[in-house]
Amino acid sequence: MGAETELKLGLLPEYGADVAGLPILEQYSRAEPECRQLDNTYFDTPEHALTGARVALRIRRDGERYIQTLKTAGEGRAGLSVRGEWEWQLDEPVLDLDKFRPHLPPQLNDDSLLAQLQPVFDTNFERHIWLLGAGEGAEAWQVEVALDRGEIRAGQQAMELSELELELKSGPTEALFQLALEIARQIPVQVRDDSKAQRGYALAGLQRPPFRVALAFNGSEDETLVELISDCLKAWPAQLAKAIAGDESALQELNRTLDLMLAALESQPDIAEHCQVLISQYQRLRADTGRAWDWRLLEMMPASWQQVQRAKALKLLQGLSRKTLPGQLALATGELLWQIDDDAD
């Protein structure tokens, strides 16, 4: 078993060409860049038993090679995921059940269930790869940066794919965050907690309800507030993406999530004292999302006025997709949470 630790950063297709020109790719280069075409088919049962158990199964064509991959549920925060991963070489693009069966959760290890496995969707993309590294001894690190550009297709439905994956090959997790933050300062990115597989399932018709932050007391004041910060961080980047796409219910939920995030950050004395820049950045983002929503309170205004305000609000939100603030903010918060986890250990 391998443990895959990576960050996913979405970016507008127009910024894909800018990635190759990032100074850090030359500064930390440890190998010649590569470019490969990767074609992937994901499998599941008609009732989506695998995705229900947070398992992904695919066959990838990489040049003349076929690779079967099984990924299982792991921990995710601020786009950073740590999960189980197994890979096997195949002679042909046909599932080999015997190879991955021992690694399935018990509820999936059933002959009648596995006999129902069928293709659900494809992800086909060109991948540009840079291997980066620096440091010595305990501070040494290596990270693979991959720019993926292509599409996800399920039947007649298709969506564009444009994202960066930063996978930690060796070294401390902090190196991954620092590298991602440097990229986010130069190119607008959106931190993603959803994998290509999750987006493929959504495209295939398995819709997931919008993530809403739930409020619950978790044993202690500090633990409750840290968990709330984590839940807000899991929610708001996805809510922002939906709001930018024109989903007004997501915008309303986004404002609630940012309010909860600010309340939690400011209620933690240590965080409030040492993270004033982080808090002020959330206040800036909340001010923008508030301006995009608050005009709706003036319900007595005529429809023509409201139509103009709706167009202005959408333009404001779409402008956020070209700013570096949201990406930097999500990554900085994720790094803060991992530091809190390390201190607790």
FITIVEX-449991 format. One line per 2 residues: for each residue y, z, x of C-alpha. Coordinates in Angstrom, 3 decimals. Layout:
<sites>
Y Z X; ...
</sites>
This chain:
<sites>
0.000 0.000 0.000; 3.536 -0.774 1.123
6.661 1.033 -0.031; 9.446 -1.397 -0.792
12.978 0.047 -0.512; 15.728 -2.347 -1.503
19.134 -2.804 -3.069; 19.869 -5.617 -5.514
23.378 -7.032 -5.723; 24.244 -9.671 -8.273
27.046 -12.095 -7.494; 28.711 -14.996 -9.233
27.236 -18.339 -8.097; 30.630 -19.387 -6.749
30.403 -16.662 -4.099; 26.969 -17.700 -2.830
28.440 -20.036 -0.227; 30.593 -17.197 1.143
27.578 -15.066 2.052; 26.618 -17.126 5.113
30.121 -16.606 6.511; 30.021 -12.810 6.398
30.812 -11.487 9.912; 28.125 -8.782 9.701
25.381 -11.410 9.519; 26.286 -12.559 13.012
27.264 -9.122 14.298; 23.889 -7.507 13.513
21.644 -10.581 13.742; 18.143 -9.962 15.118
16.577 -13.374 14.433; 17.436 -16.906 13.462
18.209 -17.288 9.727; 15.480 -18.779 7.552
15.496 -20.787 4.333; 12.501 -21.040 1.999
11.756 -22.279 -1.501; 9.907 -19.627 -3.527
8.265 -20.431 -6.859; 6.867 -17.473 -8.798
4.828 -17.114 -11.968; 4.624 -13.692 -13.646
1.668 -12.655 -15.774; 1.174 -10.233 -18.642
-0.794 -9.802 -21.849; 0.554 -11.099 -25.190
1.529 -7.506 -26.039; 3.290 -7.035 -22.676
0.975 -4.228 -21.585; 1.960 -4.538 -17.901
5.700 -4.335 -18.384; 5.144 -1.485 -20.830
3.553 0.415 -17.932; 6.337 -0.727 -15.553
3.976 -2.966 -13.601; 4.763 -6.506 -12.402
2.109 -9.056 -11.426; 2.936 -12.468 -9.984
1.666 -15.372 -7.924; 4.181 -16.797 -5.475
4.108 -20.191 -3.836; 5.757 -20.006 -0.418
5.370 -23.375 1.265; 1.637 -24.028 1.452
0.731 -20.384 0.837; -0.112 -18.601 -2.409
0.525 -14.851 -2.527; -0.555 -12.496 -5.306
1.709 -9.443 -5.634; 1.407 -6.268 -7.676
4.379 -3.922 -8.005; 4.251 -0.541 -9.713
6.872 1.802 -11.090; 9.078 3.637 -8.667
12.373 5.425 -8.357; 15.590 3.520 -8.955
19.202 4.536 -8.474; 22.374 2.488 -7.979
20.371 -0.682 -7.484; 18.174 1.016 -4.870
14.502 0.897 -5.790; 11.521 2.469 -4.039
8.188 1.357 -5.469; 4.581 0.561 -4.671
3.771 -2.988 -3.609; 0.518 -4.750 -2.698
0.082 -8.377 -1.587; -2.942 -10.646 -1.106
-3.278 -14.208 0.171; -4.953 -16.605 -2.273
-6.624 -19.956 -1.733; -5.284 -21.291 -5.035
-2.766 -20.148 -7.687; -5.352 -18.299 -9.786
-5.330 -14.540 -10.366; -7.926 -12.545 -8.424
-8.500 -9.518 -10.660; -10.773 -7.720 -8.219
-8.005 -7.462 -5.640; -5.412 -5.663 -7.758
-7.656 -3.844 -10.256; -8.043 -0.658 -8.089
-4.267 -0.239 -7.948; -3.558 -0.427 -11.677
-2.655 2.619 -13.771; -5.763 3.866 -15.626
-4.590 2.608 -19.015; -4.478 -0.979 -17.705
-7.842 -1.010 -15.951; -9.695 -2.480 -18.896
-11.726 -5.715 -18.803; -10.761 -6.852 -22.305
-7.093 -6.212 -21.554; -7.094 -8.015 -18.200
-8.871 -11.005 -19.766; -5.706 -11.578 -21.823
-3.416 -12.053 -18.812; -1.372 -15.242 -19.055
1.828 -16.740 -17.587; 4.975 -15.343 -19.212
7.885 -16.712 -17.172; 8.803 -18.272 -13.817
11.435 -17.457 -11.209; 12.156 -20.377 -8.899
14.798 -20.082 -6.210; 15.899 -20.954 -2.715
15.968 -17.928 -0.441; 18.173 -17.660 2.647
17.078 -14.799 4.916; 18.875 -12.891 7.665
17.200 -10.110 9.657; 19.769 -7.550 10.785
19.508 -4.451 12.918; 21.331 -2.034 15.183
21.152 1.420 16.742; 18.707 3.169 19.019
16.114 5.883 18.591; 16.348 7.811 15.339
19.494 5.878 14.403; 17.856 2.443 14.717
17.555 0.374 11.571; 16.461 -3.063 10.408
17.390 -4.659 7.101; 16.405 -8.023 5.654
19.207 -9.663 3.682; 18.072 -12.356 1.248
20.332 -14.608 -0.812; 18.425 -15.959 -3.824
19.829 -18.883 -5.817; 17.906 -20.642 -8.562
16.771 -19.902 -12.092; 14.535 -17.801 -14.313
12.687 -19.806 -16.966; 10.623 -18.711 -19.970
9.481 -21.626 -22.099; 12.594 -23.588 -23.060
14.913 -20.703 -22.162; 16.529 -20.529 -18.717
19.145 -18.420 -16.950; 20.848 -18.816 -13.592
19.762 -16.602 -10.723; 22.259 -15.569 -8.042
21.777 -12.328 -6.135; 21.439 -10.580 -2.815
18.472 -8.384 -1.949; 18.772 -5.956 0.944
15.363 -4.580 1.952; 15.073 -1.683 4.380
12.470 -2.590 6.994; 12.977 0.517 9.110
15.483 3.290 9.609; 17.465 5.649 7.346
18.406 4.820 3.776; 22.072 5.403 4.648
22.013 2.231 6.764; 21.106 0.223 3.675
24.007 1.652 1.695; 26.481 1.171 4.534
25.479 -2.460 4.976; 25.733 -3.082 1.240
29.148 -1.414 1.095; 30.402 -3.653 3.902
29.281 -6.699 1.940; 30.845 -5.332 -1.251
34.216 -4.939 0.481; 34.297 -8.671 1.206
32.540 -10.287 -1.775; 32.586 -9.127 -5.415
29.075 -7.948 -6.260; 27.446 -6.178 -9.179
24.863 -3.502 -8.461; 21.687 -4.256 -10.424
18.909 -1.896 -11.428; 17.017 -4.626 -13.276
14.547 -6.723 -11.327; 13.956 -10.458 -11.660
10.837 -9.533 -13.630; 12.803 -7.426 -16.110
15.268 -10.259 -16.657; 12.380 -12.664 -17.096
10.793 -10.463 -19.753; 14.112 -10.231 -21.590
14.402 -14.019 -21.487; 10.850 -14.300 -22.837
11.836 -12.251 -25.873; 10.945 -8.693 -24.900
14.341 -7.145 -25.577; 15.206 -3.704 -24.322
17.792 -1.608 -26.179; 21.032 -0.967 -24.265
20.725 2.070 -22.037; 22.708 4.945 -23.561
23.351 8.096 -21.605; 21.689 11.066 -23.306
23.032 14.589 -22.952; 20.549 17.358 -22.169
20.611 20.614 -20.204; 18.162 20.446 -17.275
17.642 24.037 -16.186; 20.810 24.706 -14.184
24.445 23.687 -14.320; 24.386 21.831 -10.995
21.136 19.990 -11.732; 22.380 18.967 -15.172
25.626 17.530 -13.825; 23.912 15.661 -10.977
21.397 14.206 -13.437; 24.238 13.166 -15.710
25.984 11.386 -12.817; 22.715 9.610 -12.036
22.195 8.531 -15.655; 25.781 7.283 -15.916
25.336 5.279 -12.734; 22.179 3.716 -14.112
24.044 2.725 -17.274; 27.574 1.601 -16.521
27.006 -1.452 -14.249; 24.706 -2.994 -16.878
27.112 -2.080 -19.673; 29.980 -3.659 -17.732
27.998 -6.883 -17.273; 27.327 -7.043 -21.024
30.967 -6.299 -21.799; 32.111 -9.091 -19.463
29.752 -11.402 -21.366; 31.602 -10.518 -24.593
29.470 -7.689 -26.042; 32.028 -5.385 -27.688
29.480 -2.662 -28.487; 28.624 -2.531 -24.771
32.323 -2.119 -23.961; 32.599 0.825 -26.332
29.512 2.400 -24.771; 30.892 1.675 -21.273
34.023 3.682 -22.008; 31.920 6.634 -23.142
29.770 6.416 -20.014; 32.774 6.315 -17.674
34.285 9.313 -19.478; 31.026 11.219 -18.966
30.916 10.183 -15.302; 34.457 11.440 -14.676
33.796 14.693 -16.517; 30.634 15.309 -14.475
32.256 14.450 -11.131; 35.289 16.611 -11.795
33.108 19.516 -13.007; 31.253 19.708 -9.688
33.546 21.678 -7.324; 32.053 20.314 -4.091
32.143 16.730 -5.349; 35.626 17.071 -6.820
36.949 18.470 -3.544; 35.418 15.882 -1.202
35.304 12.783 -3.432; 38.851 12.379 -4.689
38.897 8.712 -3.689; 35.705 8.103 -5.668
37.137 9.892 -8.703; 40.427 7.989 -8.517
38.513 4.698 -8.365; 36.597 5.616 -11.515
39.916 6.440 -13.155; 41.187 2.952 -12.233
38.095 1.301 -13.703; 38.305 3.438 -16.842
41.963 2.477 -17.273; 41.022 -1.213 -17.217
38.155 -0.835 -19.675; 40.386 1.289 -21.902
43.016 -1.433 -22.057; 40.294 -3.887 -23.041
39.240 -1.655 -25.949; 42.154 0.444 -27.207
43.944 -2.367 -29.060; 41.144 -2.102 -31.636
42.614 1.198 -32.770; 45.514 -0.728 -34.297
43.408 -1.944 -37.191; 46.444 -2.365 -39.446
47.626 -5.357 -37.381; 47.060 -8.877 -38.753
43.969 -10.884 -37.816; 45.992 -13.381 -35.783
47.378 -10.567 -33.597; 43.917 -9.074 -33.127
42.514 -12.454 -32.124; 45.120 -12.765 -29.359
44.381 -9.230 -28.134; 40.642 -9.886 -28.114
41.164 -12.932 -25.882; 43.388 -10.909 -23.519
40.812 -8.121 -23.364; 37.997 -10.523 -22.507
40.118 -12.117 -19.781; 40.806 -8.673 -18.316
37.088 -7.833 -18.277; 36.132 -11.171 -16.760
38.668 -10.500 -14.021; 36.646 -7.415 -13.050
33.735 -9.687 -12.103; 35.941 -11.096 -9.323
37.085 -7.733 -8.004; 35.293 -5.752 -5.323
35.982 -2.365 -6.958; 32.974 -2.149 -9.336
30.414 -3.001 -6.664; 31.885 -0.654 -4.079
32.159 2.117 -6.652; 28.523 1.899 -7.776
27.232 1.783 -4.183; 29.400 4.721 -3.063
28.148 6.791 -6.011; 24.554 5.872 -5.236
24.992 6.919 -1.629; 26.488 10.223 -2.792
23.465 10.922 -4.994; 21.021 10.171 -2.186
22.948 12.511 0.096; 22.680 15.224 -2.560
18.926 14.612 -2.776; 18.579 14.837 1.022
20.539 18.090 1.106; 18.313 19.512 -1.621
15.201 18.630 0.399
</sites>
